[in-house]
Amino acid sequence: MKKIENGLFSGERALFKTKNACINKSVFYDGESPLKESSNLQISECTFKWKYPLWYCKNIDINSTLFLDTARSGIWYTSNIKIANSIVDSPKTFRRSRSILLIDSKFKNASETLWNCKDIEIKNCEFCGDYLGFNAKNVQIDNMVLNGNYAFDGGENIHIKNSILNSKDSFWNCKNVVVENSKIVGEYLSWNSSNITFIDCEIESHQGLCYMNNITLINCKLINTDLCFEFCKNINAEITTNVLSIKNPISGIIKVKSVDSLILDPKIIDPKKTQILKIK
């Protein structure tokens, strides 16, 4: 492979259509789209300072690299890309891309990141920013920390474990989601979603888990959670803590340690279609 080291690149499309190259310890100073249409690159210890650095690219391996805030909208329409041990300070990274692997990295301004992307794997990463993962599909996550609202709206086929999500309105309009051994804090969790499973999770949510179909909770804690399960169908829930209030579930079984307020309005729903069972 061609080696490019200690470079300082300026101007639009500085290394346009570069192929089969190792780029090390280089700075992409200014100029849009410096590596547009490139493929088969190994990038390490580089700095990207300007917009659209990796559009329409294929087979990209990035390690120990910095994307500054001004490198916004950095990776669009790209496939088969890995980012490891890196810091991404720019928003809107990843749009309509696929086969994405993110390892041991920090995304400090992750607003509108991973939109309309497919086949995503994330390990040991931190994200800060709203609207992460809009319409993302086929997502595998292990050990993620997220601070940002409206995560994974419209997502499908998502599996998250060993993570912390501080996220209001997360998992809206989703299908086929499994969350394991994780902590979720945020209002209005997972509305309008179907086939959602939480296993060994701790959830804190005002008016969360509403307007859902096929929701399963296994060995979960609902801390400071109220008005949950409103208009939910096909509930199968095992809750090992007290719940502040449950409101008008449509159907299913809810096993719960205790409930401070159980609201079942026969003018709105049929209370007989939901079993509320007390567990020790």
Contacts in CASP RR format, 6 or more apart in sequence:
PFRMAT RR
TARGET T0000
AUTHOR 0000-0000-0000
METHOD contacts of the structure
MODEL  1
MKKIENGLFSGERALFKTKNACINKSVFYDGESPLKESSNLQISECTFKW
KYPLWYCKNIDINSTLFLDTARSGIWYTSNIKIANSIVDSPKTFRRSRSI
LLIDSKFKNASETLWNCKDIEIKNCEFCGDYLGFNAKNVQIDNMVLNGNY
AFDGGENIHIKNSILNSKDSFWNCKNVVVENSKIVGEYLSWNSSNITFID
CEIESHQGLCYMNNITLINCKLINTDLCFEFCKNINAEITTNVLSIKNPI
SGIIKVKSVDSLILDPKIIDPKKTQILKIK
1 20 0 8 1.000
1 21 0 8 1.000
1 22 0 8 1.000
1 40 0 8 1.000
1 42 0 8 1.000
2 20 0 8 1.000
2 21 0 8 1.000
2 22 0 8 1.000
3 21 0 8 1.000
3 22 0 8 1.000
3 24 0 8 1.000
4 15 0 8 1.000
4 21 0 8 1.000
4 22 0 8 1.000
4 23 0 8 1.000
4 24 0 8 1.000
4 26 0 8 1.000
5 23 0 8 1.000
5 24 0 8 1.000
5 25 0 8 1.000
5 26 0 8 1.000
6 24 0 8 1.000
6 25 0 8 1.000
6 26 0 8 1.000
7 25 0 8 1.000
7 26 0 8 1.000
7 27 0 8 1.000
8 26 0 8 1.000
8 27 0 8 1.000
8 29 0 8 1.000
9 15 0 8 1.000
9 26 0 8 1.000
9 27 0 8 1.000
9 28 0 8 1.000
9 29 0 8 1.000
9 34 0 8 1.000
10 29 0 8 1.000
10 30 0 8 1.000
10 31 0 8 1.000
11 30 0 8 1.000
11 31 0 8 1.000
11 32 0 8 1.000
11 34 0 8 1.000
12 31 0 8 1.000
12 32 0 8 1.000
12 33 0 8 1.000
12 34 0 8 1.000
13 31 0 8 1.000
13 32 0 8 1.000
13 33 0 8 1.000
13 34 0 8 1.000
13 36 0 8 1.000
14 28 0 8 1.000
14 31 0 8 1.000
14 34 0 8 1.000
14 35 0 8 1.000
15 23 0 8 1.000
15 34 0 8 1.000
15 35 0 8 1.000
15 38 0 8 1.000
16 33 0 8 1.000
16 34 0 8 1.000
16 35 0 8 1.000
16 36 0 8 1.000
16 37 0 8 1.000
16 38 0 8 1.000
17 36 0 8 1.000
17 37 0 8 1.000
17 38 0 8 1.000
18 35 0 8 1.000
18 38 0 8 1.000
18 41 0 8 1.000
19 38 0 8 1.000
19 39 0 8 1.000
19 40 0 8 1.000
19 41 0 8 1.000
20 39 0 8 1.000
20 40 0 8 1.000
20 41 0 8 1.000
21 38 0 8 1.000
21 40 0 8 1.000
21 41 0 8 1.000
21 42 0 8 1.000
22 41 0 8 1.000
22 42 0 8 1.000
22 43 0 8 1.000
22 44 0 8 1.000
23 41 0 8 1.000
23 42 0 8 1.000
23 43 0 8 1.000
23 44 0 8 1.000
23 46 0 8 1.000
24 43 0 8 1.000
24 44 0 8 1.000
24 45 0 8 1.000
24 46 0 8 1.000
25 44 0 8 1.000
25 45 0 8 1.000
25 46 0 8 1.000
26 46 0 8 1.000
26 47 0 8 1.000
27 46 0 8 1.000
27 47 0 8 1.000
27 49 0 8 1.000
28 34 0 8 1.000
28 35 0 8 1.000
28 46 0 8 1.000
28 47 0 8 1.000
28 48 0 8 1.000
28 49 0 8 1.000
28 50 0 8 1.000
28 53 0 8 1.000
28 71 0 8 1.000
29 49 0 8 1.000
29 50 0 8 1.000
30 49 0 8 1.000
30 50 0 8 1.000
31 50 0 8 1.000
31 51 0 8 1.000
32 50 0 8 1.000
32 51 0 8 1.000
32 52 0 8 1.000
33 51 0 8 1.000
33 52 0 8 1.000
33 53 0 8 1.000
33 55 0 8 1.000
34 48 0 8 1.000
34 50 0 8 1.000
34 53 0 8 1.000
35 41 0 8 1.000
35 53 0 8 1.000
35 54 0 8 1.000
35 57 0 8 1.000
36 52 0 8 1.000
36 54 0 8 1.000
36 55 0 8 1.000
36 56 0 8 1.000
36 57 0 8 1.000
37 55 0 8 1.000
37 56 0 8 1.000
37 57 0 8 1.000
38 54 0 8 1.000
38 57 0 8 1.000
38 60 0 8 1.000
39 57 0 8 1.000
39 58 0 8 1.000
39 59 0 8 1.000
39 60 0 8 1.000
40 58 0 8 1.000
40 59 0 8 1.000
41 57 0 8 1.000
41 59 0 8 1.000
41 60 0 8 1.000
41 61 0 8 1.000
42 61 0 8 1.000
42 63 0 8 1.000
43 60 0 8 1.000
43 61 0 8 1.000
43 62 0 8 1.000
43 63 0 8 1.000
43 65 0 8 1.000
44 62 0 8 1.000
44 63 0 8 1.000
44 64 0 8 1.000
44 65 0 8 1.000
45 63 0 8 1.000
45 64 0 8 1.000
45 65 0 8 1.000
46 62 0 8 1.000
46 65 0 8 1.000
46 66 0 8 1.000
47 65 0 8 1.000
47 66 0 8 1.000
47 68 0 8 1.000
48 65 0 8 1.000
48 66 0 8 1.000
48 67 0 8 1.000
48 68 0 8 1.000
48 71 0 8 1.000
48 74 0 8 1.000
49 68 0 8 1.000
49 70 0 8 1.000
49 71 0 8 1.000
50 70 0 8 1.000
50 71 0 8 1.000
51 70 0 8 1.000
51 71 0 8 1.000
51 72 0 8 1.000
51 73 0 8 1.000
51 74 0 8 1.000
52 73 0 8 1.000
52 74 0 8 1.000
52 76 0 8 1.000
53 67 0 8 1.000
53 71 0 8 1.000
53 74 0 8 1.000
53 75 0 8 1.000
54 60 0 8 1.000
54 74 0 8 1.000
54 75 0 8 1.000
54 78 0 8 1.000
54 81 0 8 1.000
55 74 0 8 1.000
55 75 0 8 1.000
55 76 0 8 1.000
55 77 0 8 1.000
55 78 0 8 1.000
56 76 0 8 1.000
56 77 0 8 1.000
56 78 0 8 1.000
57 75 0 8 1.000
57 78 0 8 1.000
57 79 0 8 1.000
57 81 0 8 1.000
58 78 0 8 1.000
58 79 0 8 1.000
58 80 0 8 1.000
59 79 0 8 1.000
59 80 0 8 1.000
59 81 0 8 1.000
60 78 0 8 1.000
60 80 0 8 1.000
60 81 0 8 1.000
60 82 0 8 1.000
61 81 0 8 1.000
61 82 0 8 1.000
62 81 0 8 1.000
62 82 0 8 1.000
62 83 0 8 1.000
62 84 0 8 1.000
62 86 0 8 1.000
63 83 0 8 1.000
63 84 0 8 1.000
63 85 0 8 1.000
63 86 0 8 1.000
64 84 0 8 1.000
64 85 0 8 1.000
64 86 0 8 1.000
65 83 0 8 1.000
65 86 0 8 1.000
65 87 0 8 1.000
66 86 0 8 1.000
66 87 0 8 1.000
66 89 0 8 1.000
67 74 0 8 1.000
67 86 0 8 1.000
67 87 0 8 1.000
67 88 0 8 1.000
67 89 0 8 1.000
67 90 0 8 1.000
67 93 0 8 1.000
68 89 0 8 1.000
68 90 0 8 1.000
69 89 0 8 1.000
69 90 0 8 1.000
69 91 0 8 1.000
69 109 0 8 1.000
70 90 0 8 1.000
71 89 0 8 1.000
71 90 0 8 1.000
72 90 0 8 1.000
72 91 0 8 1.000
72 92 0 8 1.000
72 93 0 8 1.000
73 90 0 8 1.000
73 91 0 8 1.000
73 92 0 8 1.000
73 93 0 8 1.000
73 95 0 8 1.000
74 90 0 8 1.000
74 92 0 8 1.000
74 93 0 8 1.000
74 94 0 8 1.000
75 81 0 8 1.000
75 93 0 8 1.000
75 94 0 8 1.000
75 95 0 8 1.000
75 97 0 8 1.000
76 94 0 8 1.000
76 95 0 8 1.000
76 96 0 8 1.000
76 97 0 8 1.000
77 95 0 8 1.000
77 96 0 8 1.000
77 97 0 8 1.000
78 94 0 8 1.000
78 97 0 8 1.000
79 97 0 8 1.000
79 98 0 8 1.000
79 99 0 8 1.000
80 98 0 8 1.000
80 99 0 8 1.000
81 97 0 8 1.000
81 99 0 8 1.000
81 100 0 8 1.000
81 101 0 8 1.000
82 100 0 8 1.000
82 101 0 8 1.000
82 102 0 8 1.000
82 103 0 8 1.000
83 101 0 8 1.000
83 102 0 8 1.000
83 103 0 8 1.000
83 105 0 8 1.000
84 101 0 8 1.000
84 102 0 8 1.000
84 103 0 8 1.000
84 104 0 8 1.000
84 105 0 8 1.000
85 103 0 8 1.000
85 104 0 8 1.000
85 105 0 8 1.000
86 105 0 8 1.000
86 106 0 8 1.000
87 105 0 8 1.000
87 106 0 8 1.000
87 108 0 8 1.000
88 105 0 8 1.000
88 106 0 8 1.000
88 107 0 8 1.000
88 108 0 8 1.000
88 109 0 8 1.000
88 110 0 8 1.000
89 108 0 8 1.000
89 109 0 8 1.000
90 109 0 8 1.000
91 109 0 8 1.000
91 110 0 8 1.000
91 111 0 8 1.000
91 112 0 8 1.000
91 113 0 8 1.000
91 129 0 8 1.000
92 111 0 8 1.000
92 112 0 8 1.000
92 113 0 8 1.000
92 115 0 8 1.000
93 107 0 8 1.000
93 110 0 8 1.000
93 113 0 8 1.000
93 114 0 8 1.000
94 100 0 8 1.000
94 113 0 8 1.000
94 114 0 8 1.000
94 115 0 8 1.000
94 117 0 8 1.000
95 115 0 8 1.000
95 116 0 8 1.000
95 117 0 8 1.000
96 115 0 8 1.000
96 116 0 8 1.000
96 117 0 8 1.000
97 117 0 8 1.000
98 117 0 8 1.000
98 118 0 8 1.000
98 119 0 8 1.000
99 118 0 8 1.000
99 119 0 8 1.000
100 114 0 8 1.000
100 117 0 8 1.000
100 119 0 8 1.000
100 120 0 8 1.000
100 121 0 8 1.000
101 121 0 8 1.000
102 120 0 8 1.000
102 121 0 8 1.000
102 122 0 8 1.000
102 123 0 8 1.000
102 125 0 8 1.000
103 122 0 8 1.000
103 123 0 8 1.000
103 124 0 8 1.000
103 125 0 8 1.000
104 123 0 8 1.000
104 124 0 8 1.000
104 125 0 8 1.000
105 125 0 8 1.000
105 126 0 8 1.000
106 125 0 8 1.000
106 126 0 8 1.000
107 113 0 8 1.000
107 125 0 8 1.000
107 126 0 8 1.000
107 127 0 8 1.000
107 128 0 8 1.000
108 126 0 8 1.000
108 128 0 8 1.000
109 128 0 8 1.000
109 129 0 8 1.000
110 127 0 8 1.000
110 128 0 8 1.000
110 129 0 8 1.000
110 132 0 8 1.000
110 148 0 8 1.000
111 129 0 8 1.000
111 130 0 8 1.000
111 131 0 8 1.000
112 130 0 8 1.000
112 131 0 8 1.000
112 134 0 8 1.000
113 127 0 8 1.000
113 129 0 8 1.000
113 131 0 8 1.000
113 132 0 8 1.000
113 133 0 8 1.000
114 120 0 8 1.000
114 132 0 8 1.000
114 133 0 8 1.000
114 134 0 8 1.000
114 136 0 8 1.000
115 131 0 8 1.000
115 133 0 8 1.000
115 134 0 8 1.000
115 135 0 8 1.000
115 136 0 8 1.000
116 134 0 8 1.000
116 135 0 8 1.000
116 136 0 8 1.000
117 133 0 8 1.000
117 136 0 8 1.000
117 137 0 8 1.000
118 136 0 8 1.000
118 137 0 8 1.000
118 138 0 8 1.000
119 137 0 8 1.000
119 138 0 8 1.000
120 136 0 8 1.000
120 138 0 8 1.000
120 139 0 8 1.000
120 140 0 8 1.000
121 139 0 8 1.000
121 140 0 8 1.000
121 141 0 8 1.000
122 139 0 8 1.000
122 140 0 8 1.000
122 141 0 8 1.000
122 142 0 8 1.000
122 144 0 8 1.000
123 141 0 8 1.000
123 142 0 8 1.000
123 143 0 8 1.000
124 142 0 8 1.000
124 143 0 8 1.000
124 144 0 8 1.000
125 143 0 8 1.000
125 144 0 8 1.000
125 145 0 8 1.000
126 144 0 8 1.000
126 145 0 8 1.000
126 146 0 8 1.000
127 144 0 8 1.000
127 145 0 8 1.000
127 146 0 8 1.000
127 147 0 8 1.000
127 148 0 8 1.000
128 146 0 8 1.000
128 147 0 8 1.000
128 148 0 8 1.000
129 147 0 8 1.000
129 148 0 8 1.000
129 149 0 8 1.000
130 148 0 8 1.000
130 149 0 8 1.000
130 150 0 8 1.000
131 149 0 8 1.000
131 150 0 8 1.000
131 151 0 8 1.000
131 153 0 8 1.000
132 146 0 8 1.000
132 148 0 8 1.000
132 150 0 8 1.000
132 151 0 8 1.000
132 152 0 8 1.000
133 139 0 8 1.000
133 151 0 8 1.000
133 152 0 8 1.000
133 153 0 8 1.000
133 155 0 8 1.000
134 150 0 8 1.000
134 152 0 8 1.000
134 153 0 8 1.000
134 154 0 8 1.000
134 155 0 8 1.000
135 153 0 8 1.000
135 154 0 8 1.000
135 155 0 8 1.000
136 152 0 8 1.000
136 154 0 8 1.000
136 155 0 8 1.000
136 156 0 8 1.000
136 158 0 8 1.000
137 155 0 8 1.000
137 156 0 8 1.000
137 157 0 8 1.000
138 156 0 8 1.000
138 157 0 8 1.000
139 152 0 8 1.000
139 155 0 8 1.000
139 157 0 8 1.000
139 158 0 8 1.000
139 159 0 8 1.000
139 160 0 8 1.000
140 159 0 8 1.000
141 158 0 8 1.000
141 159 0 8 1.000
141 160 0 8 1.000
141 161 0 8 1.000
141 163 0 8 1.000
142 160 0 8 1.000
142 161 0 8 1.000
142 162 0 8 1.000
142 163 0 8 1.000
143 161 0 8 1.000
143 162 0 8 1.000
143 163 0 8 1.000
144 160 0 8 1.000
144 163 0 8 1.000
144 164 0 8 1.000
144 165 0 8 1.000
145 163 0 8 1.000
145 164 0 8 1.000
146 163 0 8 1.000
146 164 0 8 1.000
146 165 0 8 1.000
146 166 0 8 1.000
146 167 0 8 1.000
147 166 0 8 1.000
147 167 0 8 1.000
148 166 0 8 1.000
148 167 0 8 1.000
148 168 0 8 1.000
149 167 0 8 1.000
149 168 0 8 1.000
149 169 0 8 1.000
149 170 0 8 1.000
150 167 0 8 1.000
150 168 0 8 1.000
150 169 0 8 1.000
150 170 0 8 1.000
150 172 0 8 1.000
151 165 0 8 1.000
151 167 0 8 1.000
151 170 0 8 1.000
151 171 0 8 1.000
152 158 0 8 1.000
152 170 0 8 1.000
152 171 0 8 1.000
152 174 0 8 1.000
152 177 0 8 1.000
153 169 0 8 1.000
153 171 0 8 1.000
153 172 0 8 1.000
153 173 0 8 1.000
153 174 0 8 1.000
154 172 0 8 1.000
154 173 0 8 1.000
154 174 0 8 1.000
154 175 0 8 1.000
155 171 0 8 1.000
155 173 0 8 1.000
155 174 0 8 1.000
155 175 0 8 1.000
155 177 0 8 1.000
156 174 0 8 1.000
156 175 0 8 1.000
156 176 0 8 1.000
157 175 0 8 1.000
157 176 0 8 1.000
158 171 0 8 1.000
158 174 0 8 1.000
158 176 0 8 1.000
158 177 0 8 1.000
158 178 0 8 1.000
159 177 0 8 1.000
159 178 0 8 1.000
159 179 0 8 1.000
159 180 0 8 1.000
160 177 0 8 1.000
160 178 0 8 1.000
160 179 0 8 1.000
160 180 0 8 1.000
160 182 0 8 1.000
161 179 0 8 1.000
161 180 0 8 1.000
161 181 0 8 1.000
161 182 0 8 1.000
162 180 0 8 1.000
162 181 0 8 1.000
162 182 0 8 1.000
163 179 0 8 1.000
163 182 0 8 1.000
163 183 0 8 1.000
164 182 0 8 1.000
164 183 0 8 1.000
165 182 0 8 1.000
165 183 0 8 1.000
165 184 0 8 1.000
165 185 0 8 1.000
166 185 0 8 1.000
166 186 0 8 1.000
167 184 0 8 1.000
167 185 0 8 1.000
167 186 0 8 1.000
168 186 0 8 1.000
168 187 0 8 1.000
168 188 0 8 1.000
169 186 0 8 1.000
169 187 0 8 1.000
169 188 0 8 1.000
169 189 0 8 1.000
169 191 0 8 1.000
170 184 0 8 1.000
170 186 0 8 1.000
170 189 0 8 1.000
170 190 0 8 1.000
171 177 0 8 1.000
171 189 0 8 1.000
171 190 0 8 1.000
171 193 0 8 1.000
171 196 0 8 1.000
172 188 0 8 1.000
172 190 0 8 1.000
172 191 0 8 1.000
172 192 0 8 1.000
172 193 0 8 1.000
173 191 0 8 1.000
173 192 0 8 1.000
173 193 0 8 1.000
174 190 0 8 1.000
174 193 0 8 1.000
174 194 0 8 1.000
174 196 0 8 1.000
175 193 0 8 1.000
175 194 0 8 1.000
175 195 0 8 1.000
176 194 0 8 1.000
176 195 0 8 1.000
177 190 0 8 1.000
177 193 0 8 1.000
177 195 0 8 1.000
177 196 0 8 1.000
177 197 0 8 1.000
178 197 0 8 1.000
178 199 0 8 1.000
179 197 0 8 1.000
179 198 0 8 1.000
179 199 0 8 1.000
179 201 0 8 1.000
180 198 0 8 1.000
180 199 0 8 1.000
180 200 0 8 1.000
180 201 0 8 1.000
181 199 0 8 1.000
181 200 0 8 1.000
181 201 0 8 1.000
182 201 0 8 1.000
182 202 0 8 1.000
183 201 0 8 1.000
183 202 0 8 1.000
183 203 0 8 1.000
184 198 0 8 1.000
184 201 0 8 1.000
184 202 0 8 1.000
184 203 0 8 1.000
184 204 0 8 1.000
184 205 0 8 1.000
185 203 0 8 1.000
185 204 0 8 1.000
185 205 0 8 1.000
186 204 0 8 1.000
186 205 0 8 1.000
186 206 0 8 1.000
187 205 0 8 1.000
187 206 0 8 1.000
187 207 0 8 1.000
187 208 0 8 1.000
188 205 0 8 1.000
188 206 0 8 1.000
188 207 0 8 1.000
188 208 0 8 1.000
188 210 0 8 1.000
189 203 0 8 1.000
189 205 0 8 1.000
189 208 0 8 1.000
189 209 0 8 1.000
190 196 0 8 1.000
190 208 0 8 1.000
190 209 0 8 1.000
190 212 0 8 1.000
190 215 0 8 1.000
191 208 0 8 1.000
191 210 0 8 1.000
191 211 0 8 1.000
191 212 0 8 1.000
192 211 0 8 1.000
192 212 0 8 1.000
193 212 0 8 1.000
193 213 0 8 1.000
193 215 0 8 1.000
194 212 0 8 1.000
194 213 0 8 1.000
194 214 0 8 1.000
195 213 0 8 1.000
195 214 0 8 1.000
196 212 0 8 1.000
196 214 0 8 1.000
196 215 0 8 1.000
196 216 0 8 1.000
197 215 0 8 1.000
197 216 0 8 1.000
197 217 0 8 1.000
197 218 0 8 1.000
198 216 0 8 1.000
198 217 0 8 1.000
198 218 0 8 1.000
198 220 0 8 1.000
199 218 0 8 1.000
199 219 0 8 1.000
199 220 0 8 1.000
200 218 0 8 1.000
200 219 0 8 1.000
200 220 0 8 1.000
201 217 0 8 1.000
201 220 0 8 1.000
201 221 0 8 1.000
202 220 0 8 1.000
202 221 0 8 1.000
202 223 0 8 1.000
203 209 0 8 1.000
203 220 0 8 1.000
203 221 0 8 1.000
203 222 0 8 1.000
203 223 0 8 1.000
203 225 0 8 1.000
204 222 0 8 1.000
204 223 0 8 1.000
204 224 0 8 1.000
204 225 0 8 1.000
205 222 0 8 1.000
205 225 0 8 1.000
205 228 0 8 1.000
206 225 0 8 1.000
206 226 0 8 1.000
206 227 0 8 1.000
207 226 0 8 1.000
207 227 0 8 1.000
207 228 0 8 1.000
207 230 0 8 1.000
208 225 0 8 1.000
208 227 0 8 1.000
208 228 0 8 1.000
209 215 0 8 1.000
209 228 0 8 1.000
209 229 0 8 1.000
209 232 0 8 1.000
210 227 0 8 1.000
210 228 0 8 1.000
210 229 0 8 1.000
210 230 0 8 1.000
210 231 0 8 1.000
210 232 0 8 1.000
211 230 0 8 1.000
211 231 0 8 1.000
211 232 0 8 1.000
212 232 0 8 1.000
212 233 0 8 1.000
213 232 0 8 1.000
213 233 0 8 1.000
213 234 0 8 1.000
214 233 0 8 1.000
214 234 0 8 1.000
215 229 0 8 1.000
215 232 0 8 1.000
215 234 0 8 1.000
215 235 0 8 1.000
215 236 0 8 1.000
215 237 0 8 1.000
216 236 0 8 1.000
216 237 0 8 1.000
217 236 0 8 1.000
217 237 0 8 1.000
217 238 0 8 1.000
217 239 0 8 1.000
218 238 0 8 1.000
219 238 0 8 1.000
219 240 0 8 1.000
220 237 0 8 1.000
220 238 0 8 1.000
220 239 0 8 1.000
220 240 0 8 1.000
221 239 0 8 1.000
221 240 0 8 1.000
221 241 0 8 1.000
222 228 0 8 1.000
222 239 0 8 1.000
222 241 0 8 1.000
222 243 0 8 1.000
223 241 0 8 1.000
224 244 0 8 1.000
225 243 0 8 1.000
225 244 0 8 1.000
226 243 0 8 1.000
226 244 0 8 1.000
226 245 0 8 1.000
226 261 0 8 1.000
227 244 0 8 1.000
227 245 0 8 1.000
227 246 0 8 1.000
227 247 0 8 1.000
227 263 0 8 1.000
228 243 0 8 1.000
228 245 0 8 1.000
228 246 0 8 1.000
228 247 0 8 1.000
229 235 0 8 1.000
229 237 0 8 1.000
229 246 0 8 1.000
229 247 0 8 1.000
229 248 0 8 1.000
229 249 0 8 1.000
229 254 0 8 1.000
230 247 0 8 1.000
230 248 0 8 1.000
230 249 0 8 1.000
231 248 0 8 1.000
231 249 0 8 1.000
231 250 0 8 1.000
231 269 0 8 1.000
232 249 0 8 1.000
232 250 0 8 1.000
233 250 0 8 1.000
233 251 0 8 1.000
233 252 0 8 1.000
234 251 0 8 1.000
234 252 0 8 1.000
235 249 0 8 1.000
235 251 0 8 1.000
235 252 0 8 1.000
235 253 0 8 1.000
235 254 0 8 1.000
235 274 0 8 1.000
236 252 0 8 1.000
236 253 0 8 1.000
237 253 0 8 1.000
237 254 0 8 1.000
237 255 0 8 1.000
237 256 0 8 1.000
238 255 0 8 1.000
238 279 0 8 1.000
239 254 0 8 1.000
239 255 0 8 1.000
239 256 0 8 1.000
239 257 0 8 1.000
240 257 0 8 1.000
240 279 0 8 1.000
241 257 0 8 1.000
242 256 0 8 1.000
242 257 0 8 1.000
242 258 0 8 1.000
242 259 0 8 1.000
242 260 0 8 1.000
243 256 0 8 1.000
243 258 0 8 1.000
243 259 0 8 1.000
243 260 0 8 1.000
244 259 0 8 1.000
244 260 0 8 1.000
244 261 0 8 1.000
245 259 0 8 1.000
245 260 0 8 1.000
245 261 0 8 1.000
245 262 0 8 1.000
245 263 0 8 1.000
246 254 0 8 1.000
246 256 0 8 1.000
246 259 0 8 1.000
246 261 0 8 1.000
246 262 0 8 1.000
246 263 0 8 1.000
246 276 0 8 1.000
247 263 0 8 1.000
248 263 0 8 1.000
248 264 0 8 1.000
248 265 0 8 1.000
248 268 0 8 1.000
248 269 0 8 1.000
249 269 0 8 1.000
249 274 0 8 1.000
250 269 0 8 1.000
250 270 0 8 1.000
250 273 0 8 1.000
250 274 0 8 1.000
251 273 0 8 1.000
251 274 0 8 1.000
252 273 0 8 1.000
252 274 0 8 1.000
252 275 0 8 1.000
253 274 0 8 1.000
253 275 0 8 1.000
253 277 0 8 1.000
254 274 0 8 1.000
254 275 0 8 1.000
254 276 0 8 1.000
254 277 0 8 1.000
255 277 0 8 1.000
255 278 0 8 1.000
255 279 0 8 1.000
256 276 0 8 1.000
256 277 0 8 1.000
256 278 0 8 1.000
256 279 0 8 1.000
257 278 0 8 1.000
257 279 0 8 1.000
257 280 0 8 1.000
258 278 0 8 1.000
259 276 0 8 1.000
262 276 0 8 1.000
264 271 0 8 1.000
264 274 0 8 1.000
END
